Amino acid sequence: MKPSGKRSLRRLAILTTALLAGPASAFNLDSDTPIKVSADSARLDDTAGTAVYTGAVELVQGETRLEAERVVLYRNEQGVSRIEAAGNPAHYRQPGQSGAATTDAQALNITWSGEESLVIFERQAVIEQGGNVFRGDVIHYDTVQRVVTADGGESPDGSSGRVEMVIQPRNSAQSTDGKGSDGSSQSQ
């Protein structure tokens, strides 16, 4: 990869971290707040440690919400360790933390891994926060390190197949707490 390409990827990672500053933990295994699930049907397998929900599935923990057509929950000794969601698209919504805007995301597949502290949005992934938009075929978000990586991918629908971002100017969306539209407090 060319040096300018590495710089561009580094800048992309920094800008995306600002875009996704709100979702620090997604679903929180350490929380006393239960994860509530509703669906048209469910199949629980205690031996395998799985629960498969289908038909207008909704997972809610506090104000964090995941909606999909099919969701598989994996459990270990500590509780839910992994969530796999599929929809057309699946939707994820999490309120911002410390004054950050709400994060709205959608993809055909959304996977949350508590053990890896990772949320993966795959196939037609779109993440929006405070007017900022991030699109890619696959978006990985490390919720501990707050690092985002993204890949474009092949695009059968005629779009560019590249990672795309729209970043609002900080001074155009100043909130009452002095933070810009990307949730940061740094000036340009």
Secondary structure, DSSP 8 states (H G I E B T S, - for coil): --HHHHHHHHHHHHHHHHHT-S-SSSS-TT-SS--EEE-SEEEEETTTTEEEEEEEEEEEETTEEEEEEEEEEEEETTEEEEEEEEEEEEEEEE--STT---EEEEEEEEEEETTTTEEEEEEEEEEEETTEEEEEEEEEEETTTTEEEEE----TTSS--S-EEE---GGGS--TTS--TTS-----
